[in-house]
């Protein structure tokens, strides 16, 4: 299971959805994969990347 239902600690009428250890592992792997896919290669050559970094810094 990636998530589990737990009782709310204050409101006994409510329940909370929490990640299990397996769910946290999936989130970690997905975050690494997303960052590699989206942020490591943004399609700019080195000069353009440096110029962009200078503009937004």
C-alpha positions as CSV (number, residue, x, y, z in Angstrom):
1,X,0.0,0.0,0.0
2,X,1.2,3.5,-0.8
3,X,-1.2,5.3,1.6
4,X,-3.1,4.5,4.7
5,X,-6.1,6.0,6.4
6,X,-5.6,7.2,10.0
7,X,-7.9,8.9,12.4
8,X,-7.5,12.6,12.8
9,X,-5.7,13.3,16.1
10,X,-8.1,16.0,17.2
11,X,-11.3,15.6,15.2
12,X,-12.7,12.1,15.8
13,X,-15.1,12.5,12.9
14,X,-12.4,13.0,10.3
15,X,-9.7,10.7,8.9
16,X,-6.4,11.5,7.3
17,X,-4.7,10.0,4.3
18,X,-1.0,9.4,5.0
19,X,1.8,8.0,2.9
20,X,3.3,4.7,4.0
21,X,7.1,4.1,3.7
22,X,6.4,2.5,0.3
23,X,4.5,5.6,-0.7
24,X,7.3,7.9,0.4
25,X,9.7,5.7,-1.7
26,X,7.5,6.2,-4.8
27,X,7.3,9.9,-4.3
28,X,11.1,10.1,-3.9
29,X,11.8,8.2,-7.1
30,X,9.2,10.2,-9.0
31,X,10.7,13.4,-7.8
32,X,14.2,12.4,-8.9
33,X,12.8,11.2,-12.3
34,X,10.8,14.4,-12.8
35,X,13.7,16.7,-11.9
36,X,16.0,14.7,-14.3
37,X,13.5,14.9,-17.1
38,X,12.4,18.5,-16.7
39,X,15.1,20.5,-15.0
40,X,18.4,18.9,-16.0
41,X,18.0,19.5,-19.8
42,X,16.0,22.6,-20.5
43,X,17.1,22.7,-24.1
44,X,19.5,25.6,-23.8
45,X,23.2,25.6,-24.7
46,X,25.7,26.6,-22.1
47,X,25.8,30.3,-23.2
48,X,22.1,30.7,-23.2
49,X,21.8,28.9,-19.8
50,X,24.4,31.3,-18.3
51,X,22.6,34.3,-19.8
52,X,19.3,33.2,-18.4
53,X,20.8,32.6,-15.0
54,X,22.3,36.1,-15.1
55,X,18.9,37.6,-15.9
56,X,16.9,35.8,-13.2
57,X,19.6,36.0,-10.5
